[in-house]
């Protein structure tokens, strides 16, 4: 077995640690609703309103990134149980979409925190 095929095999095995994490993704629409509610409650405070709207928009951006980049990679690999020929491209797409979404989620959390502290 070559090093490259061994690395591939190990990557697909490691991906199984993410089985069931889709359930956590169900919290994102709730985060959007919570930030929208926060915006409504804090509407008299312009900076807090702006931060709450920004947080809600960032949650929507997170979902868009997931639907455009992460989910197609999951579908093409059948949740990383099938190894298509373009798996390395899909891996990069999956990894980068998660990295970007981590930053987007952190920004949303920061906006929510700042809005709530006002």
C-alpha positions as a Markdown table, in Angstrom:
| # | Residue | x | y | z |
|---|---|---|---|---|
| 1 | Unk | 0.0 | 0.0 | 0.0 |
| 2 | Unk | 1.4 | 3.4 | -1.0 |
| 3 | Unk | 1.6 | 6.2 | 1.5 |
| 4 | Unk | -0.9 | 8.2 | -0.5 |
| 5 | Unk | -3.5 | 5.4 | -0.5 |
| 6 | Unk | -2.9 | 4.8 | 3.2 |
| 7 | Unk | -3.4 | 8.5 | 3.9 |
| 8 | Unk | -6.7 | 8.4 | 1.9 |
| 9 | Unk | -7.9 | 5.4 | 3.8 |
| 10 | Unk | -7.1 | 7.0 | 7.2 |
| 11 | Unk | -8.8 | 10.2 | 6.2 |
| 12 | Unk | -12.0 | 8.3 | 5.4 |
| 13 | Unk | -11.8 | 6.4 | 8.6 |
| 14 | Unk | -11.3 | 9.6 | 10.6 |
| 15 | Unk | -14.3 | 11.2 | 8.9 |
| 16 | Unk | -16.6 | 8.7 | 10.6 |
| 17 | Unk | -16.0 | 10.7 | 13.8 |
| 18 | Unk | -18.4 | 13.2 | 12.3 |
| 19 | Unk | -21.3 | 10.8 | 12.0 |
| 20 | Unk | -24.4 | 12.3 | 13.6 |
| 21 | Unk | -23.0 | 15.8 | 13.8 |
| 22 | Unk | -25.8 | 16.9 | 11.4 |
| 23 | Unk | -28.0 | 17.1 | 14.5 |
| 24 | Unk | -25.9 | 20.0 | 15.9 |
| 25 | Unk | -26.6 | 21.8 | 12.6 |
| 26 | Unk | -30.2 | 21.9 | 13.5 |
| 27 | Unk | -29.4 | 24.5 | 16.0 |
| 28 | Unk | -28.4 | 27.1 | 13.3 |
| 29 | Unk | -32.0 | 28.0 | 12.4 |
| 30 | Unk | -32.7 | 28.4 | 16.1 |
| 31 | Unk | -29.6 | 30.7 | 16.4 |
| 32 | Unk | -31.0 | 32.7 | 13.5 |
| 33 | Unk | -34.4 | 33.0 | 15.2 |
| 34 | Unk | -32.7 | 33.9 | 18.5 |
| 35 | Unk | -30.7 | 36.7 | 16.9 |
| 36 | Unk | -33.8 | 37.9 | 15.1 |
| 37 | Unk | -35.7 | 38.0 | 18.4 |
| 38 | Unk | -32.7 | 39.8 | 20.0 |
| 39 | Unk | -32.9 | 42.4 | 17.3 |
| 40 | Unk | -36.6 | 42.9 | 17.9 |
| 41 | Unk | -36.1 | 43.2 | 21.7 |
| 42 | Unk | -33.1 | 45.6 | 21.3 |
| 43 | Unk | -34.5 | 47.7 | 18.4 |
| 44 | Unk | -34.5 | 50.9 | 20.5 |
| 45 | Unk | -30.7 | 50.6 | 20.8 |
| 46 | Unk | -29.2 | 51.1 | 17.3 |
| 47 | Unk | -25.8 | 49.5 | 17.9 |
| 48 | Unk | -27.4 | 46.5 | 19.6 |
| 49 | Unk | -29.9 | 46.2 | 16.8 |
| 50 | Unk | -27.1 | 46.4 | 14.2 |
| 51 | Unk | -25.1 | 43.7 | 16.0 |
| 52 | Unk | -28.1 | 41.4 | 16.3 |
| 53 | Unk | -29.0 | 41.8 | 12.6 |
| 54 | Unk | -25.3 | 41.2 | 11.7 |
| 55 | Unk | -25.3 | 38.0 | 13.8 |
| 56 | Unk | -28.5 | 36.8 | 12.2 |
| 57 | Unk | -27.0 | 37.5 | 8.7 |
| 58 | Unk | -23.8 | 35.7 | 9.6 |
| 59 | Unk | -25.9 | 32.6 | 10.6 |
| 60 | Unk | -27.6 | 32.8 | 7.2 |
| 61 | Unk | -24.2 | 33.0 | 5.6 |
| 62 | Unk | -23.1 | 30.0 | 7.5 |
| 63 | Unk | -26.1 | 28.0 | 6.2 |
| 64 | Unk | -25.4 | 29.2 | 2.6 |
| 65 | Unk | -21.8 | 28.1 | 2.8 |
| 66 | Unk | -22.9 | 24.8 | 4.1 |
| 67 | Unk | -25.4 | 24.2 | 1.3 |
| 68 | Unk | -23.0 | 25.4 | -1.4 |
| 69 | Unk | -19.8 | 23.7 | -0.4 |
| 70 | Unk | -20.0 | 21.3 | 2.6 |
| 71 | Unk | -23.2 | 19.4 | 1.7 |
| 72 | Unk | -22.2 | 18.7 | -1.9 |
| 73 | Unk | -19.0 | 17.2 | -0.7 |
| 74 | Unk | -20.9 | 15.1 | 1.9 |
| 75 | Unk | -23.3 | 14.0 | -0.9 |
| 76 | Unk | -20.6 | 13.1 | -3.4 |
| 77 | Unk | -18.9 | 10.9 | -0.8 |
| 78 | Unk | -22.1 | 9.6 | 0.7 |
| 79 | Unk | -21.0 | 11.2 | 4.0 |
| 80 | Unk | -17.4 | 10.0 | 3.5 |
| 81 | Unk | -18.2 | 6.3 | 3.0 |
| 82 | Unk | -17.5 | 6.3 | -0.8 |
| 83 | Unk | -14.1 | 7.3 | -2.2 |
| 84 | Unk | -14.7 | 9.0 | -5.6 |
| 85 | Unk | -11.8 | 9.8 | -7.9 |
| 86 | Unk | -12.0 | 13.5 | -7.0 |
| 87 | Unk | -12.0 | 12.9 | -3.3 |
| 88 | Unk | -9.0 | 15.2 | -2.7 |
| 89 | Unk | -10.9 | 18.2 | -4.3 |
| 90 | Unk | -13.9 | 17.3 | -2.2 |
| 91 | Unk | -11.8 | 17.1 | 0.9 |
| 92 | Unk | -10.3 | 20.6 | 0.3 |
| 93 | Unk | -13.8 | 21.9 | -0.3 |
| 94 | Unk | -15.2 | 20.3 | 2.8 |
| 95 | Unk | -12.2 | 21.4 | 5.0 |
| 96 | Unk | -12.2 | 25.0 | 3.8 |
| 97 | Unk | -15.9 | 25.4 | 4.1 |
| 98 | Unk | -15.7 | 24.3 | 7.7 |
| 99 | Unk | -12.8 | 26.6 | 8.4 |
| 100 | Unk | -14.7 | 29.6 | 6.9 |
| 101 | Unk | -17.8 | 28.6 | 8.7 |
| 102 | Unk | -15.9 | 28.5 | 12.0 |
| 103 | Unk | -14.8 | 32.1 | 11.5 |
| 104 | Unk | -18.3 | 33.1 | 10.4 |
| 105 | Unk | -19.8 | 31.5 | 13.5 |
| 106 | Unk | -17.2 | 33.1 | 15.8 |
| 107 | Unk | -18.1 | 36.5 | 14.3 |
| 108 | Unk | -21.8 | 35.8 | 14.8 |
| 109 | Unk | -21.2 | 34.8 | 18.4 |
| 110 | Unk | -19.2 | 38.0 | 19.0 |
| 111 | Unk | -21.9 | 40.1 | 17.5 |
| 112 | Unk | -24.6 | 38.4 | 19.7 |
| 113 | Unk | -22.5 | 38.7 | 22.8 |
| 114 | Unk | -21.8 | 42.4 | 22.2 |
| 115 | Unk | -25.5 | 43.1 | 21.4 |
| 116 | Unk | -26.6 | 41.3 | 24.5 |
| 117 | Unk | -24.1 | 43.1 | 26.8 |
| 118 | Unk | -25.4 | 46.5 | 25.7 |
